[in-house]
Amino acid sequence: MRALGLVFLALAACVPAPTDPVASGSLCLPATADCPAQTLIRRDAVGRNQLDYAIQNTSTTETTVIAEAYVPAGESDAGTDLGADMDSPILIAKSEHQIAPEGSVGNRWTPQLLGTREEIEFSIACTECEVNADYVLTSVALECSADDDCSSGWLCDTRIPGRCVECMSDDDCQTEQTCNIDRGRCTPANAASCSSGGAGTTGILLFLILFFLPRRKRVAAAILGLTFLSAEAFAAPPIASLGVGVGTQIFTGEIGAVTQPGLSLSIAQELRWQYLGLSLGLCTSYFLTDQPAPPFSRDLRTVSVLLGPRGYLPLGPIELVAAVDYMRLGLDSNSLVRITGPELNFNGMSLSTGIRYRWSGLEARIDAAWQPVFNLPGDVIWLQIGVAVASGS
């Protein structure tokens, strides 16, 4: 158990920070009623802006397309030293793309360019051309609000709110280094590690909070807390157990076509009588994705809360288990937003079976499940091994 926890924490430090896609759409030239040449993108989540877009040239001639992002007129320009509302739009990002006939290009504007502004006007322009652009706006988690939030002596960048940086000037670096202000890093870099600014202890804590729970559904935190507070159930009938498991989850359907098998971690509280029982569990999984851009991010996190009955069939030293659970599935760092849509939470079922072997107060478990998810273009196949601590006999 302790070794498993240490391995998990080591993996956690190298998993990228969660992001939250908040808007997606398309632009076209020539513009149409359903596909304009510019759009106003509003962010309703706390964080820093990141915009991924891909432009397709649908004509048979080479063309030059200019993509631009503005802070709209009348908005306060959060992320710069301008404190008042502005009378005219301000250009904050611009890219020029030379696109071959029937070719395409992709680009990402990072939070260093877009900051924490709540509204961004995105547009494309070209002359006598036929192009379309797909875009996804992502809210990247704030790393800090003050220097104390950053680990290893890093600084909280006040020019780009919410970013931990190694340096803000050459004075923050060692004698033989200079500061790359755009990246916030001293160059040449020190020995590489899987953590960056704001990682270490802070990064692991953020992971444990954000990876396990979608930002908009914190109710699962209360459920998990109640699970641990129910420890007194271990001392009295019915038989109680607390188990953890690791395994893999595989998406099917449209999602499965662009998603690799994922790593899962689960915890469950179970109460049982001789042949029947009840379980409350929490499972989180991490996937890599292969979808066409945008976005250019390649990760998907899920968290599911499961509640339902169990049936047990003893067969000598082992027993078979069958279960039907109600499942509430949440998405986080959803790089498949163009497939799943902006919805973050879904209802589903989990139909599972397993084998258990028990000695003394420990159980070894192997479980398999099929999990149909309503209104999501893909179900989940789940395979898991685990151990549990159980009371009673």
Secondary structure, DSSP 4 states (H G I P E B T S, - for coil): -HHHHHHHHHHHTTSPPPEEEEEEEEEEES--SSS-SEEEEE--SSSEEEEEEEEEE-SSS-EEEEEEEEEPTTSB-TTSS--SB-SS-EEEEEEEEEE-TT-EEEEEE-HHHHTT-SEEEEEEE-SS--EEEEEEEEEEPP--SSGGGSSTT-EEESSSTTEEES-SSGGGS-TT-EEETTTTEEES--S--S--TT-HHHHHHHHHHHTTS-TT-THHHHHHHHHHHGGGGGGSSSEEEEEEEEEEEEE-HHHHTTB--EEEEEEEEEEE-SSEEEEEEEEEEEEEB-PPSSS---EEEEEEEEEEEEEEEEETTEEEEEEEEEEEEEEES-TTHHHH-S--EEEEEEEEEEEEEEETTEEEEEEEEEE-BTTSS--EEEEEEEEEEE---
